[in-house]
Amino acid sequence: MEAKAIAKYVRMSPIKLQSVADLVRGKELGQALAILKFTPGKGAEIVEKVVKSAAANAENNHQMNPDNLYVAEVYANKGPTMKRWRAGSKGRAFPILKRSSHVGVTLREKE
């Protein structure tokens, strides 16, 4: 049995989120939330929100015990990139890439 939660089109680079996701992969739910709470940066807040959502899905939709849950999978994949242009000297244009991500979390019960 597993419970999932996904946050799509998060306005943050996937590279920034992947480093935070690596911290909690394979950890117990309580330990993962403690790590995310004390990790600085906006990326930790986003991943924490998705982990809490997956925990609520597990408890309310699948009647799983929150004490037995662990983070089985965490990913931060690349989403669509908004392309903007900044004026440069001599009539040139320089690209600005505003990246986005899709963050997903899967929780499973320990056997």
The 8 nearest C-alpha neighbors of each residue, nearest first, counted from 0:
[[1, 107, 108, 2, 61, 63, 106, 57],
 [2, 0, 107, 106, 105, 3, 108, 57],
 [1, 3, 57, 106, 105, 53, 56, 107],
 [4, 2, 105, 53, 104, 106, 1, 5],
 [3, 5, 53, 104, 103, 49, 52, 105],
 [6, 4, 103, 102, 7, 104, 49, 3],
 [7, 5, 102, 101, 103, 49, 9, 8],
 [6, 8, 101, 9, 5, 102, 100, 78],
 [7, 9, 100, 99, 101, 10, 78, 6],
 [10, 8, 100, 99, 7, 11, 101, 6],
 [11, 9, 99, 8, 98, 100, 12, 97],
 [12, 10, 99, 9, 98, 100, 13, 15],
 [11, 13, 98, 14, 99, 15, 100, 16],
 [12, 14, 16, 100, 15, 75, 77, 17],
 [13, 15, 17, 12, 16, 18, 75, 11],
 [16, 14, 13, 12, 17, 18, 42, 19],
 [15, 17, 13, 42, 19, 14, 18, 75],
 [18, 16, 20, 14, 19, 75, 15, 13],
 [17, 19, 21, 20, 16, 15, 14, 22],
 [20, 18, 16, 22, 17, 21, 43, 42],
 [21, 19, 17, 22, 18, 23, 73, 16],
 [20, 22, 18, 19, 24, 23, 17, 73],
 [23, 21, 19, 20, 24, 18, 34, 31],
 [24, 22, 31, 26, 21, 20, 25, 70],
 [23, 25, 21, 26, 70, 22, 73, 72],
 [26, 24, 70, 71, 23, 69, 27, 72],
 [27, 25, 23, 70, 24, 31, 69, 30],
 [28, 26, 69, 30, 29, 31, 70, 68],
 [27, 29, 69, 31, 30, 68, 32, 70],
 [30, 28, 32, 31, 27, 33, 66, 26],
 [29, 31, 33, 27, 32, 28, 34, 26],
 [32, 30, 28, 34, 23, 33, 29, 26],
 [33, 31, 35, 29, 34, 30, 36, 28],
 [32, 34, 30, 36, 31, 35, 29, 37],
 [35, 33, 31, 32, 36, 37, 38, 30],
 [36, 34, 32, 38, 43, 33, 37, 47],
 [35, 37, 33, 34, 38, 32, 43, 47],
 [38, 36, 35, 34, 39, 33, 43, 32],
 [37, 39, 35, 36, 43, 34, 40, 19],
 [40, 38, 37, 43, 41, 36, 42, 35],
 [41, 39, 42, 43, 38, 44, 19, 15],
 [40, 42, 44, 43, 45, 39, 11, 16],
 [43, 41, 45, 16, 44, 40, 46, 15],
 [42, 44, 46, 35, 41, 45, 40, 47],
 [45, 43, 47, 41, 42, 46, 48, 35],
 [44, 46, 48, 42, 47, 43, 49, 41],
 [45, 47, 49, 43, 48, 44, 50, 42],
 [48, 46, 50, 44, 45, 49, 35, 43],
 [47, 49, 45, 51, 46, 50, 44, 52],
 [48, 50, 52, 46, 51, 47, 4, 53],
 [51, 49, 47, 53, 52, 48, 104, 46],
 [52, 50, 54, 48, 49, 53, 47, 55],
 [51, 53, 49, 55, 54, 50, 4, 56],
 [52, 54, 4, 56, 50, 3, 55, 51],
 [55, 53, 51, 57, 52, 56, 50, 58],
 [56, 54, 52, 58, 57, 53, 59, 51],
 [55, 57, 53, 60, 59, 54, 58, 2],
 [58, 56, 2, 54, 61, 55, 63, 60],
 [57, 59, 62, 63, 55, 56, 61, 60],
 [58, 60, 56, 62, 57, 55, 61, 63],
 [61, 59, 56, 57, 62, 58, 55, 63],
 [60, 62, 57, 63, 59, 58, 56, 2],
 [63, 61, 58, 59, 60, 57, 64, 56],
 [62, 64, 58, 57, 61, 65, 108, 59],
 [63, 65, 66, 67, 58, 62, 68, 108],
 [66, 64, 68, 67, 63, 58, 54, 28],
 [67, 65, 64, 68, 28, 29, 27, 69],
 [68, 66, 108, 65, 109, 64, 69, 27],
 [69, 67, 108, 65, 107, 28, 66, 27],
 [68, 70, 27, 28, 106, 107, 26, 71],
 [71, 69, 106, 25, 26, 24, 72, 27],
 [70, 72, 106, 25, 105, 69, 107, 24],
 [73, 71, 105, 104, 70, 24, 74, 106],
 [74, 72, 104, 103, 20, 24, 105, 71],
 [73, 75, 103, 102, 76, 20, 72, 104],
 [76, 74, 102, 17, 101, 13, 16, 100],
 [77, 75, 101, 100, 13, 74, 78, 102],
 [76, 78, 100, 13, 101, 99, 75, 79],
 [79, 77, 100, 99, 101, 8, 76, 80],
 [78, 80, 99, 81, 98, 77, 100, 8],
 [79, 81, 98, 97, 99, 82, 96, 78],
 [82, 80, 97, 96, 98, 83, 79, 99],
 [81, 83, 96, 95, 80, 97, 94, 84],
 [84, 82, 95, 94, 96, 81, 85, 97],
 [85, 83, 94, 93, 95, 92, 86, 82],
 [86, 84, 93, 92, 94, 87, 95, 83],
 [85, 87, 92, 91, 93, 84, 88, 90],
 [88, 86, 91, 92, 93, 90, 85, 89],
 [87, 89, 90, 91, 86, 92, 93, 85],
 [90, 88, 91, 87, 92, 86, 93, 85],
 [91, 89, 88, 87, 92, 86, 93, 85],
 [90, 92, 87, 89, 88, 86, 93, 85],
 [93, 91, 86, 87, 85, 84, 94, 90],
 [92, 94, 85, 84, 87, 86, 95, 91],
 [95, 93, 84, 83, 85, 96, 92, 82],
 [94, 96, 83, 84, 82, 97, 93, 85],
 [97, 95, 82, 81, 98, 80, 94, 83],
 [98, 96, 81, 80, 82, 95, 99, 83],
 [97, 99, 80, 12, 96, 11, 81, 10],
 [98, 100, 10, 78, 11, 9, 8, 12],
 [101, 99, 78, 77, 9, 13, 8, 76],
 [100, 102, 7, 76, 75, 8, 6, 78],
 [103, 101, 75, 6, 5, 74, 100, 7],
 [102, 104, 5, 74, 73, 4, 6, 75],
 [103, 105, 73, 4, 72, 3, 50, 5],
 [104, 106, 3, 72, 71, 2, 70, 73],
 [107, 105, 70, 2, 71, 1, 69, 68],
 [106, 108, 1, 68, 69, 71, 0, 109],
 [109, 107, 68, 67, 110, 69, 0, 106],
 [108, 110, 67, 68, 107, 69, 27, 66],
 [109, 108, 67, 107, 68, 0, 69, 64]]
